[in-house]
Amino acid sequence: MVVTQPLSGLRRVPLLRRCLLRGSGVDTVGLVCNLSLRGTYVAVRPVPKVGEPVVASFQLPWWEQPMTIDAVVCWDNSGSRAPGLPAGCGLEFLAPTWSDQGRIEAVVWAFGRSVDLQRAVYDSDLH
């Protein structure tokens, strides 16, 4: 499975976490599939409409307290058009607190470094 990076150019790392999504048109549980510095992809049905403001709550590794962060639906993948991703939506974070942003950065950096190391080992095995 090839996972491409988002059009934003920001690194996205795999992360599977239960996620509560709440908004005027949605109140459901989904699954965070990946995380970037500015947003996340959530597998969820039904998929909220693009432009809909939501509140996403999920727990990051190494922290017991879940994050609750305002976001907006910026991408609809209800037809599972993207290879390797289940039906769901892309969320863009709206003004996370400094604390939440720091936690997100720590996870993206740590997981991204791990992925880079795995890729380097894999590439060296090919040669």
C-alpha positions in Angstrom: 0.0 0.0 0.0 1.4 3.4 -1.0 0.3 6.3 1.2 1.0 9.6 -0.4 1.4 12.8 1.6 -1.3 15.4 1.6 -1.5 18.3 -0.9 -0.6 20.7 1.9 2.9 19.3 1.8 2.9 18.6 5.5 4.1 15.3 6.7 1.4 12.9 7.7 2.1 10.0 10.1 0.0 6.8 10.7 -2.0 6.9 13.9 -4.9 4.8 14.9 -7.0 6.2 17.7 -10.7 6.4 18.6 -12.1 9.8 17.9 -15.3 11.5 19.0 -16.7 13.9 16.4 -19.3 16.5 17.4 -20.9 19.3 15.4 -24.3 20.6 14.4 -24.7 17.7 11.9 -22.6 15.0 13.5 -22.3 13.3 16.8 -20.5 10.0 16.3 -17.4 7.9 16.9 -14.7 7.5 14.3 -11.1 6.4 14.0 -8.2 8.7 13.5 -6.1 7.1 10.7 -3.3 9.6 10.4 -2.1 12.9 11.8 -0.3 16.0 10.5 0.7 19.3 12.1 -2.5 20.9 10.7 -5.1 18.2 10.7 -6.1 14.5 10.7 -7.9 12.0 8.7 -10.9 10.3 10.4 -12.6 7.2 9.2 -16.3 7.8 9.9 -19.8 7.2 8.6 -21.7 9.1 7.7 -19.1 11.6 6.5 -19.8 15.2 7.6 -20.1 17.8 4.9 -17.1 19.8 3.7 -17.0 23.1 5.5 -18.8 21.8 8.6 -17.2 22.9 11.9 -16.7 20.0 14.3 -15.0 19.3 17.6 -12.7 16.3 17.5 -11.6 14.5 20.7 -8.9 11.9 20.6 -6.0 10.7 22.7 -2.4 11.0 21.5 0.3 8.5 22.5 2.2 9.3 25.7 -0.6 11.5 27.1 -3.5 10.2 29.2 -5.7 13.3 28.7 -7.5 13.3 25.4 -7.2 16.4 23.2 -10.4 18.3 22.3 -9.8 20.5 19.3 -12.0 22.6 17.0 -11.7 21.6 13.3 -13.4 22.0 10.0 -14.1 19.2 7.5 -11.9 20.0 4.5 -12.1 16.8 2.5 -14.8 14.2 1.8 -13.7 10.7 1.1 -17.1 9.1 1.5 -16.6 7.1 -1.7 -13.3 5.8 -0.5 -11.7 7.4 -3.6 -8.2 7.5 -2.0 -6.4 4.2 -2.2 -5.6 2.8 1.3 -8.1 5.0 3.2 -11.5 3.9 4.4 -14.5 6.2 4.0 -14.1 9.3 6.1 -13.0 12.9 6.0 -10.0 15.2 6.4 -10.1 17.7 9.2 -8.2 20.9 9.4 -7.4 22.0 13.0 -8.6 25.5 13.9 -6.3 27.4 16.3 -5.1 24.6 18.6 -3.8 25.7 21.9 0.0 25.9 22.3 -0.1 22.9 24.5 -2.1 20.8 22.0 0.1 22.0 19.1 3.2 21.0 21.0 1.7 17.5 21.7 0.8 17.1 18.0 4.3 18.2 16.9 5.9 15.7 19.3 3.9 12.8 17.9 4.4 13.8 14.3 8.2 14.2 14.8 8.6 10.9 16.7 6.5 8.9 14.4 8.0 10.6 11.3 11.5 9.8 12.5 10.5 6.2 13.1 9.1 5.9 9.6 12.3 7.5 8.1 14.4 5.0 10.0 12.3 2.1 8.7 12.5 3.4 5.2 16.3 3.7 5.4 16.6 0.1 6.6 14.2 -1.1 3.8 16.1 0.9 1.2 19.5 -0.5 2.3 18.1 -4.0 2.2 17.3 -3.5 -1.5 20.9 -2.7 -2.4 
